Amino acid sequence: MSIDQRLSQLSIELPPPVQPLGSYCTAVQVGGLLFLSGHVPVRDGKMEYVGQLGREVTVEQGQAAARFTALNCLATIRAALGFLDRVRRIVRLTGYVNSAAGFNQQAAVLNGASDLLGAVFGESGVHVRTAVGAAELPGDATIELELTVNG
């Protein structure tokens, strides 16, 4: 089954690829690795999820933000590689979680992204991961994700 068929089976429609919000590109391929810049939960130029976990955002809302942002990452991967079937492995996920003082459930928040990648790519979607709490993120984004993909 192709990845596009898998997305359809999961009732997932990818958004259009996000445009850079500054002086950078969203993806760079070096050899067999594709490096994605930090992606935030933006749709049509508007931040969809804002605020700090442990203050105005719950863990469940943070997981939804992580899942949504992972979909943005998949759209970027598709744009960079031509189609998602070229992904051999999701290698690494780094997640920055906009965290209020004392919030320590960053790993639980990132499960929203990790679970999506596993559902879409199966074993090839299982990756190494780092979860980092951040005092602030650009545009007050709830989350920012970086991916490294073998493609």
Steps between C-alpha positions, in 0.01 A plus 500: 500500500636844411534771762231704323266200526592466868420869556165451331432192713574710811273781368796739491528776244830686503496879501693696238872527588574792730704789371806620691423765759847654462829482313537121474365203309271235642706197394852414384606162364857386558570160352225266614389721789236770488521758779188702579521839661289567806129479418232666709123443491419745221207477259457758223754728667317495836624331818245232589629411846642764733590519866693315765449147618429496870339843484225551238564182295428144620709194417221377270494834315879484474477152350252630243743784419784248460288283269394800292861620474613151396248520213666825392832316509361222280381759248853644491651154457263426211590832335874437543508133393215500248302231680498347848580147381861616467523517881698200616504602865411785731837525672468773761233724648593796717213678666503831680202545730397848616502421873395694809728477802463159662350327195686173442283293265669597174546135401125434538425801278734372226315169493244681284761526224672167564174306497400660169835416337471139621144473367600635159834324447477195728840380624670750271330778695652396834778749572739631760371808673591792722237697694605846615309748712530858374403819683376654173464407135456716189152650475414346840469163322414213730752272331780494244617180333814411303530174306783310338386250238684234302362549151 
